[in-house]
Structures are given as C-alpha cells and as structure tokens.
Amino acid sequence: MAGSPTPVHLDALGPKGPYRAQAREVVHDVTGRPVAELSMVPRLYARRGMAALRRAETAPLDERVRALAEAGRLFATATVNGMSVDEYQHAVARVSGLPISIVREATRNTATGLAGAYGFAAQARPRGSRDASNGAGTAVWIRRGDVFAVLTAGNHPGVHVQWVEALALGYRVAVRPSRREPLSAHRLVTALHEAGFGRDQVILLPSDHGVADDLVEGADLAMVYGGDAVMDKYRASTTVLPHGPGRAKILITADTDVMRHLDTIVDSISQEAGAGCVNTTAVFVEGDPAPVAKAVADRLADLPSLPPEDDRAVLPVKRLDAALALEKHLHAEAAGATPWLGGDTIVADLGDGAAALRPAVFQLDRADAPQARLEMPFPCVWIAPWSRADGLAPLRDTIVLTALTSDQALVRRLLDEPTIGNLHVGDHPTHVLVPGLPHDGYLGEFLMRSKTFTNAAWGLS
C-alpha cells in the first residue's frame, strides 16, 4: 500500500455489504499524493441504512463481548480490506501527519479498548442498578434508545475507542467517518463485521454535511465531534453529545517549584504531537510567567522536524500550503503576545511538499487574554499570569486541568467547578488518560438510564 501509486478504495459499508458510490472523494497524504478514494453515500442510501439498523435485533451480550475482543485483535494484527497493520499505520501517518509512533500506540489502545469495552462502559452504571432484575424492587440499567450515530473526528485514530462502547451496550451504530482520515474508521468497522457483528448492527456511511445531519436526526442518540460551532449547535440537546475543543490547561501557584515540574508541563504540551484535545494549550502562572515561558521554549525548540513515518518523529506534518496558512492565522491571532518560540515561523519545509509544524510559545499579559482559549493542532501554548483576584474564570471551559499546587482549598474549588471536566493535582500530564476513568464524562451516562422494575410474581413460590 505504502509504495503503491493506486489509491485504495474505501467503500461505504452498509446493510447489504460494501457499496462503491458514484460520488467519491480523494484522500491525500501530506504531500498531496492520492492515497484512497472514499465513497460518499447519497441521502437515500443513508436513510435505508438507518432503517436497517432500526429493524435489527441486538445480539446477546456474551456474543457482543466476544466479537468486540476479536475485532480488536483483527484491527491490531490482521490484514483488513487488503491492508496489513503495518501498511495501515504507515498510511494513517502519511494522511493524518501524526508521527507513526502515535498511530502504533493508538492501534494497540484500540485493541485493548475493544476487548474491555463492556467493562469500561459499565463503569458508568449507578450502584443501585443491575443488568437484569432478580426480583421485586430492582433498578435496571437500560438503553435510552436503539440506534446511535457517530460523526467521528479525524485528528487522532484513538477517538474510535469510545464509540464502540455503544455496541457493547447493545446499540446498533452508524458511523460517519472523518473525510480527513477515514482509514481508521473503515478498518474498524470492517474488523467488527469480520468478527461477527452483523451488517445491520454497525454500518459505515461516509457523507457530506447535509447527509450527516440526516444521520443525527435519524438516530435515537448521536455523538458529534467538531469546533465551537458544533458545541453551540448541540449544547442544549438531550439526544446529541457534542465533543468540541478541549482547551486543556495547567495552573502553577506561587508555592510550586516550577523547574521540578518542567517535564510534566512540556510533556502535556508536546506529547501526542500536540494535536489532541487533551494537550495543554494554556499555562497560568501565579507570579512572573516569563521564566516558565523561557524554560518551556528552550525545551520545545529541541524537537526534530521529520516526516511522519520516521520512527523518531514527534511533530505533526501538513501539506506545505496548509502549514503556511496555519502560520499566517497563528501570527494574526498572536498580535500583542510576546513570542518565545515560533514568532518568526512554525513551518519546517521537508522538501517534498510537506512541512512539519514547529512548536510555538507565547506569553500573554493577562489571564483573560482571548488567545488563552485558542487551540492549535500542534504544540502551541499560551503562558499567562494568574492571581487569586482572577479567580476560576480563566480556568473554566476546559476538558482537563493539571494543578501544580499545595493549596487544598483551591483544589476543592477546582474540583467543584462544573466546567472543568477532569482535574489532576501534581505531576500528571493533561494528555494521560487512565482506562476505566472518564475522558469527558462516561459515555454510558449519556447512552443509558435506570428504571425501576418490580415483578411481584417473581417473588411467589
């Protein structure tokens, strides 16, 4: 695959099998070379697919658990859709621009996530409820619906670990892959079919935005990835779970020796190529932020600029024209900020039409500066002063906050703040996710509910 000039076909995967649509979209790598052709389904086909999910019956739990584990094994080791795991990982690195080491780790994590999907999903179950009633007065954990639609993201192949929990819980699932990187979703749905899930249990429907809206409307529940516009569109919805920008942050209070925690700060910014929603994008310092900005910039400046398929790569790569456009946007947004790194350029031309995105470090003059909310798809951090008078306002609306502090009263306030999704105190990088603990809340909290079930007859002899 990696050396082939012929793009691979990524067909839609519907209830009757693979479907090669007349409308196709070419998927390019970071140099602009065609890698795949993605079939784009029309509205009628999508509606028929959703209707098939609606008619289908859910397989028994033990069958679902076995099939998920087998699908994870196939995804991580087998040849799927004519592509070996090595070819798949190389292709994803070249298409997404993520370092291949990250793609390999995501492949392993996907296999682990599928094998443990039901257990992870069940972490959300209320203590008082059970899978099935054993007598009168039992609370039962049940699905809120039958059909779940997912509009996936393309920034990281690891995002697919979450939606498979819906399959584990008995939903039938329609997946609309990212047009930016559809290889991972296609490989996973194919593996699920080969592992035993029926074609009326999980389907892949690549589509434009109009048809994607139909998928959301045609499902009982949906999960949608996107930017602020997506969050605004679905914020008040009770049937759509939106995932938007993470805006992960670090807070450093005056009682903290910053240099002892520099590894955690730099790791939070730069691991996962700085492209994840849980990568730190803002650091708030009680006191002078300049020494922190300088130390972080000195460390990030040493990262190498390499093609994504290089084992030593750590930075994301884009087409050169896209990288230059992103640089122009960054510098316009950074007006008024003090550059410690990346103020001249963030673009490292790799000589083949692609460019690595170099790290950027900017110092802000106040905690409420608008740039502190700006999230970029590479290691880019805004370092700002913070004082007790600023309060929690600059720290709100974040998926994860790492607090480097010994102030337990402040920790309690941060823990009670509802707009801080996750809180770590001490040396825990913002990007590190612990299996079984929520990433942005448990998906099961959204998919399931508890109902009281009494059956007096069961208590009779």
Solvent accessible surface area in square Angstrom, and as a share of the most:
residue,aa,sasa,rsa
1,M,44,0.19
2,A,40,0.31
3,G,76,0.73
4,S,39,0.25
5,P,120,0.75
6,T,93,0.54
7,P,34,0.21
8,V,30,0.17
9,H,64,0.28
10,L,4,0.02
11,D,21,0.11
12,A,0,0.00
13,L,7,0.04
14,G,0,0.00
15,P,38,0.24
16,K,207,0.88
17,G,5,0.05
18,P,87,0.55
19,Y,71,0.27
20,R,115,0.42
21,A,1,0.01
22,Q,186,0.83
23,A,59,0.46
24,R,109,0.40
25,E,53,0.24
26,V,62,0.36
27,V,5,0.03
28,H,74,0.33
29,D,4,0.02
30,V,5,0.03
31,T,42,0.24
32,G,21,0.21
33,R,79,0.29
34,P,58,0.36
35,V,2,0.01
36,A,0,0.00
37,E,45,0.20
38,L,0,0.00
39,S,2,0.01
40,M,21,0.09
41,V,6,0.03
42,P,66,0.41
43,R,99,0.36
44,L,105,0.52
45,Y,43,0.17
46,A,1,0.00
47,R,134,0.49
48,R,158,0.58
49,G,1,0.01
50,M,15,0.07
51,A,42,0.33
52,A,8,0.06
53,L,0,0.00
54,R,104,0.38
55,R,174,0.64
56,A,11,0.09
57,E,143,0.64
58,T,37,0.22
59,A,30,0.23
60,P,76,0.48
61,L,64,0.32
62,D,80,0.41
63,E,80,0.36
64,R,25,0.09
65,V,55,0.31
66,R,152,0.55
67,A,10,0.08
68,L,2,0.01
69,A,42,0.33
70,E,58,0.26
71,A,0,0.00
72,G,0,0.00
73,R,126,0.46
74,L,19,0.10
75,F,5,0.02
76,A,23,0.18
77,T,85,0.49
78,A,22,0.17
79,T,86,0.50
80,V,2,0.01
81,N,63,0.32
82,G,68,0.66
83,M,11,0.05
84,S,36,0.23
85,V,26,0.15
86,D,102,0.53
87,E,53,0.24
88,Y,2,0.01
89,Q,16,0.07
90,H,46,0.20
91,A,3,0.02
92,V,0,0.00
93,A,0,0.00
94,R,26,0.09
95,V,14,0.08
96,S,14,0.09
97,G,0,0.00
98,L,4,0.02
99,P,1,0.01
100,I,8,0.04
101,S,49,0.32
102,I,15,0.08
103,V,0,0.00
104,R,83,0.30
105,E,69,0.31
106,A,4,0.03
107,T,4,0.02
108,R,144,0.53
109,N,78,0.40
110,T,1,0.01
111,A,22,0.17
112,T,84,0.49
113,G,4,0.04
114,L,1,0.01
115,A,57,0.44
116,G,22,0.21
117,A,1,0.01
118,Y,40,0.15
119,G,41,0.39
120,F,52,0.22
121,A,1,0.01
122,A,19,0.15
123,Q,100,0.44
124,A,16,0.12
125,R,65,0.24
126,P,65,0.41
127,R,225,0.82
128,G,59,0.57
129,S,1,0.01
130,R,124,0.45
131,D,74,0.38
132,A,64,0.50
133,S,15,0.10
134,N,141,0.72
135,G,15,0.14
136,A,69,0.53
137,G,56,0.54
138,T,23,0.13
139,A,30,0.23
140,V,18,0.10
141,W,14,0.05
142,I,45,0.23
143,R,74,0.27
144,R,87,0.32
145,G,14,0.13
146,D,50,0.26
147,V,0,0.00
148,F,0,0.00
149,A,0,0.00
150,V,0,0.00
151,L,15,0.07
152,T,11,0.06
153,A,21,0.16
154,G,9,0.09
155,N,38,0.19
156,H,30,0.14
157,P,5,0.03
158,G,23,0.22
159,V,27,0.16
160,H,6,0.03
161,V,36,0.21
162,Q,29,0.13
163,W,1,0.00
164,V,0,0.00
165,E,24,0.11
166,A,0,0.00
167,L,1,0.01
168,A,0,0.00
169,L,8,0.04
170,G,1,0.01
171,Y,2,0.01
172,R,13,0.05
173,V,0,0.00
174,A,0,0.00
175,V,0,0.00
176,R,21,0.08
177,P,0,0.00
178,S,12,0.08
179,R,76,0.28
180,R,114,0.42
181,E,5,0.02
182,P,0,0.00
183,L,5,0.02
184,S,0,0.00
185,A,1,0.00
186,H,6,0.03
187,R,10,0.03
188,L,0,0.00
189,V,0,0.00
190,T,20,0.11
191,A,0,0.00
192,L,0,0.00
193,H,20,0.09
194,E,100,0.45
195,A,18,0.14
196,G,59,0.57
197,F,13,0.05
198,G,30,0.29
199,R,96,0.35
200,D,53,0.28
201,Q,17,0.08
202,V,0,0.00
203,I,0,0.00
204,L,0,0.00
205,L,0,0.00
206,P,0,0.00
207,S,0,0.00
208,D,70,0.36
209,H,130,0.58
210,G,32,0.30
211,V,7,0.04
212,A,3,0.02
213,D,51,0.27
214,D,23,0.12
215,L,1,0.00
216,V,15,0.09
217,E,140,0.63
218,G,32,0.31
219,A,14,0.11
220,D,44,0.23
221,L,6,0.03
222,A,0,0.00
223,M,0,0.00
224,V,5,0.03
225,Y,46,0.18
226,G,32,0.31
227,G,36,0.35
228,D,69,0.36
229,A,81,0.63
230,V,32,0.19
231,M,42,0.19
232,D,97,0.50
233,K,124,0.53
234,Y,24,0.09
235,R,151,0.55
236,A,101,0.78
237,S,44,0.28
238,T,102,0.59
239,T,60,0.35
240,V,11,0.07
241,L,40,0.20
242,P,20,0.13
243,H,16,0.07
244,G,21,0.20
245,P,40,0.25
246,G,2,0.02
247,R,26,0.09
248,A,0,0.00
249,K,3,0.01
250,I,0,0.00
251,L,0,0.00
252,I,1,0.01
253,T,2,0.01
254,A,77,0.60
255,D,82,0.42
256,T,22,0.13
257,D,77,0.40
258,V,24,0.14
259,M,100,0.45
260,R,181,0.66
261,H,24,0.11
262,L,20,0.10
263,D,94,0.49
264,T,11,0.06
265,I,0,0.00
266,V,14,0.08
267,D,37,0.19
268,S,0,0.00
269,I,1,0.00
270,S,12,0.08
271,Q,83,0.37
272,E,34,0.15
273,A,1,0.01
274,G,4,0.04
275,A,14,0.11
276,G,12,0.12
277,C,36,0.21
278,V,12,0.07
279,N,2,0.01
280,T,2,0.01
281,T,7,0.04
282,A,1,0.01
283,V,0,0.00
284,F,1,0.00
285,V,7,0.04
286,E,34,0.15
287,G,47,0.45
288,D,92,0.48
289,P,10,0.07
290,A,25,0.20
291,P,73,0.46
292,V,3,0.02
293,A,0,0.00
294,K,106,0.45
295,A,17,0.13
296,V,0,0.00
297,A,5,0.04
298,D,76,0.39
299,R,95,0.35
300,L,0,0.00
301,A,45,0.35
302,D,117,0.61
303,L,39,0.20
304,P,58,0.36
305,S,35,0.23
306,L,31,0.16
307,P,43,0.27
308,P,0,0.00
309,E,59,0.26
310,D,32,0.17
311,D,96,0.50
312,R,162,0.59
313,A,2,0.02
314,V,57,0.33
315,L,1,0.01
316,P,8,0.05
317,V,1,0.01
318,K,55,0.23
319,R,101,0.37
320,L,50,0.25
321,D,86,0.45
322,A,43,0.34
323,A,0,0.00
324,L,87,0.43
325,A,63,0.49
326,L,27,0.14
327,E,25,0.11
328,K,160,0.68
329,H,83,0.37
330,L,0,0.00
331,H,57,0.26
332,A,71,0.55
333,E,73,0.33
334,A,8,0.06
335,A,76,0.59
336,G,83,0.80
337,A,15,0.12
338,T,70,0.40
339,P,71,0.45
340,W,91,0.32
341,L,38,0.19
342,G,5,0.05
343,G,34,0.32
344,D,120,0.62
345,T,62,0.36
346,I,0,0.00
347,V,22,0.13
348,A,22,0.17
349,D,90,0.46
350,L,45,0.23
351,G,68,0.65
352,D,70,0.36
353,G,35,0.34
354,A,0,0.00
355,A,0,0.00
356,A,0,0.00
357,L,0,0.00
358,R,46,0.17
359,P,1,0.01
360,A,0,0.00
361,V,0,0.00
362,F,5,0.02
363,Q,36,0.16
364,L,7,0.03
365,D,113,0.59
366,R,119,0.43
367,A,6,0.05
368,D,100,0.52
369,A,6,0.05
370,P,93,0.58
371,Q,22,0.10
372,A,5,0.04
373,R,109,0.40
374,L,37,0.18
375,E,52,0.23
376,M,11,0.05
377,P,46,0.29
378,F,2,0.01
379,P,1,0.01
380,C,3,0.02
381,V,0,0.00
382,W,0,0.00
383,I,0,0.00
384,A,1,0.00
385,P,32,0.20
386,W,6,0.02
387,S,48,0.31
388,R,115,0.42
389,A,103,0.80
390,D,56,0.29
391,G,14,0.13
392,L,15,0.08
393,A,62,0.48
394,P,22,0.14
395,L,0,0.00
396,R,99,0.36
397,D,74,0.38
398,T,5,0.03
399,I,17,0.09
400,V,4,0.02
401,L,0,0.00
402,T,0,0.00
403,A,0,0.00
404,L,2,0.01
405,T,19,0.11
406,S,78,0.51
407,D,36,0.19
408,Q,120,0.53
409,A,74,0.58
410,L,5,0.02
411,V,19,0.11
412,R,138,0.50
413,R,123,0.45
414,L,1,0.01
415,L,102,0.51
416,D,91,0.47
417,E,18,0.08
418,P,121,0.76
419,T,56,0.32
420,I,14,0.07
421,G,44,0.42
422,N,29,0.15
423,L,37,0.18
424,H,41,0.18
425,V,69,0.40
426,G,22,0.21
427,D,86,0.44
428,H,45,0.20
429,P,23,0.14
430,T,1,0.00
431,H,28,0.12
432,V,55,0.32
433,L,97,0.48
434,V,66,0.38
435,P,102,0.64
436,G,16,0.16
437,L,114,0.56
438,P,48,0.30
439,H,51,0.23
440,D,57,0.29
441,G,31,0.30
442,Y,50,0.19
443,L,5,0.02
444,G,0,0.00
445,E,110,0.50
446,F,26,0.11
447,L,0,0.00
448,M,18,0.08
449,R,121,0.44
450,S,50,0.32
451,K,85,0.36
452,T,107,0.62
453,F,71,0.30
454,T,87,0.51
455,N,39,0.20
456,A,78,0.61
457,A,65,0.50
458,W,140,0.49
459,G,66,0.64
460,L,137,0.68
461,S,162,1.04
